[in-house]
Amino acid sequence: GGKNRRRGKNDNEGQKRELILREDGQEYAQITKMLGNGRVEATCFDGVKRMAHIRGKLRKKVWMSQGDIILVSLRDFQDDQCDVVHKYNLDEARTLKTMGELPESAKINETDTFGGDDDDDVNFEFGAASDEDEDEDEELDIDDI
C-alpha cells in the first residue's frame, strides 16, 4: 500500500488503442474456463477447444475472466495447446464482430457461465404438501400411539 505504490500505476483505461487483427498461426477464441496457474480453457472460433497459456507479459497486468474474447497463437507442435497473445475489451470485440472477423454465434457482452443454464427446468415447491400427505397426518392420532 501507500502513495509510493500508487505512483507507478499507469491508468490508460480510457484511451483508444489500435485494433490487433489475427495473422497466420493465430486464432480468435473465447475463454470458457479459468484453470489457474496461468492457464485457461478456450474455445477457438475454428471449432477446437484448446488449453491456452497466458504469457508472462499479460500474466499479472491484464486480468482475464470467463467469456472474454482473446487472440491466441497456435503451436505447430501441439494442436491442443496455444498461447494467449492479446485480450480484447468489449468495444474491440464488438468491432471485430461487425467487421466479420468473429462469427455471428459469438456471445460477447453476455457474461454467461458456460453450462450454467441447466437449472432452468428444476423447480422446487416449498410449503403445502400434496393432498395425500395431509390425509395421512389427519388419520394419525396422538392418543392411538
Secondary structure, 3 states (H helix, E strand, C coil): CCHHHHHCCCCCCCCCCCCCCCCCCEEEEEEEEEEECCEEEEEECCCCEEEEEECCCCCCCCCCCCCCEEEEEECCCCCCEEEEEEECCHHHHHHHHHHCCCCCCCCCCCCCCCCHHHHHHCCCCCCCCCHHHHHHHHHCCHHHC
